[in-house]
Amino acid sequence: MSADTPGDPDFIDRTRHAYDAMAEEYAARFPDDALDDLPVDRALLHAFVELVRAAGPAPVADVGSGPGHLTARLDALGVPVFGVDLSPRTVALARRTHPGLRFHVGSMTALDLPDATVGGIVALYSLIHIPDGRLTAVLAEFHRVLVPGGQVLLGFQSGSADGTTERLHLAERFGHPMDLDYHFRAPETVVGHLTKAGLRLSARVVREALDGESRPRAYLLAHKAA
């Protein structure tokens, strides 16, 4: 179980080093057509895109963009989009794979973006590396950069229904040594952090785990008040 506090000053460096080490293997493990076999997940992404379009022309930030597959899918759906990822090696890989799109090295804990300039933020399976004590601040950073009416789509593996964060520590993945933590939370726990950050919940969806998945998948749609 997690005992994280607002401290833990090196979790960003540890996460960056882990994804730098496994960038190529991670990209191969999660291919760009993964959503093609996930109709519920894909429908939620399309709903997010429709809501972003209704809010105006501001771009979408794919935060924790990894190898860039989701960024490319959003671009194909016709929304202006750019990717932000903590790992320089992963960003370099995304730029090579998707040369027509923009990717930047950055941290969701302090986005290098002006206030109220982003029409939407999608963060799929990237908040799982944020400790409990930092989660509200990260979501408040999302609130800061969103335009009024801007949309947020969060996706994460669901944790225990009793509200306790479950922490998984990996010392190795894909043959690479690392020091990487995962934090699995119930949707209601993340909704509480969203509310504290000033964001308003629009929808919550939990689908059961499919073959090859160990946990249910939770999705939260939220927005900044207009």
Secondary structure, DSSP 8 states (H G I E B T S, - for coil): -----S--TTHHHHHHHHHHHTHHHHHHHS-TTGGGG-HHHHHHHHHHHHHHHHH-S--EEEET-TTSHHHHHHHHTT--EEEEES-HHHHHHHHHH-TTSEEEE-BTTB-SS-TT-EEEEEEES-GGGS-HHHHHHHHHHHHHHEEEEEEEEEEEEB--TTS--EEEEEEEETTEEEEEEEEEB-HHHHHHHHHHTT-EEEEEEEE---TT-SS-EEEEEEE---
